[in-house]
Amino acid sequence: MSDESIWIEESFQAAQATVYASPVGVGPGPFTLDEAYKTKARAVAAQRVALAGMRLAHLLNDALQ
C-alpha cells in the first residue's frame, strides 16, 4: 500500500488517541505528563517509526526492481 494520505490519516488518528489525550488538555499548558502517558506515547511512536521504515523499504524495493 503506497497511499500517503492513508498513512497521514493513520498517524493523525494515533496521535489523537494517544498523544493528544489526558493529561494533555485544551490550552497552552504546561501539562504534567505521568509515566503511563510517556510509556504509551513512546510505544505508539516506536510502532509508527517501524511501520514507516517497512513502508519505505517496500517503496524502495518496488522502485528498484
TIBA-324128 format. One line per 3 residues: their letters; for each residue x, y, z of N, C-alpha, C. Coordinates in steps of 0.02 Angstrom, whole numbers, plus 50000, padded with zeros to 5 digits. Example, Ala and Ser with C-alpha at 12.3 -4.5 7.8 and 13.67 -1.06 7.14 Angstrom:
TIBA-324128
AS> 50660:49716:50390:50615:49775:50390:50660:49835:50390; 50642:49888:50354:50684:49947:50357:50645:50002:50394;
***
This chain:
TIBA-324128
MSD> 50043:49941:50000:50000:50000:50000:50045:50062:50000; 50034:50107:49954:50076:50166:49950:50035:50230:49945; 49979:50232:49979:49937:50291:49979:49955:50334:50040;
ESI> 49995:50385:50027:50020:50427:50081:49965:50460:50121; 49909:50476:50089:49855:50508:50126:49826:50462:50180; 49826:50397:50166:49804:50348:50216:49854:50346:50273;
WIE> 49918:50348:50257:49970:50346:50309:49964:50407:50355; 49952:50464:50325:49945:50526:50364:49885:50521:50410; 49830:50496:50383:49769:50489:50424:49780:50440:50481;
ESF> 49814:50385:50468:49829:50337:50521:49870:50369:50577; 49921:50406:50558:49963:50439:50608:49924:50491:50647; 49881:50528:50612:49841:50579:50646:49793:50547:50696;
QAA> 49762:50492:50677:49717:50457:50723:49754:50430:50783; 49814:50402:50771:49854:50376:50827:49874:50433:50874; 49891:50490:50846:49909:50548:50887:49850:50572:50928;
QAT> 49792:50576:50897:49733:50599:50933:49715:50551:50990; 49722:50487:50979:49703:50437:51029:49753:50432:51085; 49816:50446:51071:49869:50433:51120:49903:50496:51144;
VYA> 49927:50537:51099:49968:50594:51117:49927:50654:51140; 49872:50666:51105:49829:50722:51123:49773:50699:51168; 49791:50659:51218:49743:50632:51266:49765:50653:51335;
SPV> 49723:50640:51384:49739:50657:51453:49807:50628:51472; 49850:50664:51505:49840:50727:51540:49848:50790:51498; 49861:50784:51433:49863:50842:51390:49792:50866:51380;
GVG> 49781:50930:51390:49714:50957:51384:49711:51015:51336; 49655:51048:51337:49645:51106:51294:49682:51165:51325; 49715:51204:51285:49750:51262:51309:49825:51255:51303;
PGP> 49860:51307:51322:49932:51309:51311:49973:51268:51360; 49944:51243:51414:49983:51205:51462:50019:51251:51510; 50069:51230:51544:50103:51165:51537:50062:51109:51567;
FTL> 50075:51049:51543:50042:50989:51567:50093:50943:51599; 50074:50911:51652:50118:50864:51686:50105:50794:51657; 50156:50766:51626:50149:50701:51593:50172:50646:51641;
DEA> 50127:50600:51656:50145:50545:51701:50180:50490:51662; 50206:50441:51697:50245:50387:51665:50201:50344:51620; 50139:50333:51639:50094:50293:51597:50084:50326:51529;
YKT> 50075:50392:51530:50066:50430:51468:50130:50425:51425; 50187:50436:51457:50251:50434:51420:50263:50365:51390; 50249:50313:51427:50259:50244:51403:50214:50230:51343;
KAR> 50152:50250:51348:50104:50239:51293:50125:50279:51231; 50144:50341:51241:50164:50384:51185:50227:50357:51151; 50275:50334:51191:50336:50304:51162:50320:50242:51122;
AVA> 50276:50200:51147:50258:50139:51112:50225:50155:51044; 50180:50203:51044:50147:50222:50981:50199:50251:50933; 50243:50293:50958:50295:50322:50915:50340:50268:50886;
AQR> 50359:50219:50926:50402:50165:50902:50366:50123:50849; 50302:50111:50859:50262:50073:50810:50257:50112:50744; 50245:50177:50748:50238:50217:50688:50304:50221:50650;
VAL> 50360:50227:50686:50426:50229:50653:50441:50163:50619; 50426:50107:50653:50438:50041:50623:50396:50032:50561; 50333:50052:50564:50289:50046:50506:50313:50091:50449;
AGM> 50336:50150:50465:50362:50196:50413:50424:50165:50380; 50467:50133:50419:50526:50101:50391:50507:50044:50343; 50457:50005:50364:50435:49950:50321:50405:49976:50256;
RLA> 50366:50029:50262:50335:50057:50202:50387:50088:50156; 50436:50121:50184:50490:50149:50144:50529:50094:50108; 50544:50041:50144:50580:49984:50113:50540:49956:50055;
HLL> 50475:49950:50065:50432:49924:50011:50433:49970:49950; 50428:50035:49962:50430:50083:49907:50497:50079:49870; 50551:50076:49907:50617:50072:49876:50626:50007:49836;
NDA> 50603:49952:49865:50608:49888:49829:50569:49891:49764; 50509:49918:49767:50469:49924:49705:50502:49969:49654; 50532:50024:49677:50563:50072:49632:50626:50044:49599;
LQ> 50660:50000:49635:50724:49975:49610:50719:49909:49572; 50659:49885:49563:50651:49821:49526:50642:49833:49453;
***
